[in-house]
């Protein structure tokens, strides 16, 4: 099963008792902040959830 941003917004709205449109803005805001931090090269650590960081990888070999 796949959870979408809309599903997350519904859950947030239900949990805190706000409108779904406000919860959707909050979810979007969190993802934007995370994306900007990762672009800057920062590491995001959320205790009990996980760690997000950009890693350098080797380029894939060119096709022949």
PyMOL commands that set and color helices and strands:
alter all, ss='L'
color gray80, all
select helices_A, chain A and resi 5-16+20-40
alter helices_A, ss='H'
color red, helices_A
select strands_A, chain A and resi 44-46+50-52
alter strands_A, ss='S'
color yellow, strands_A
deselect
rebuild
show_as cartoon
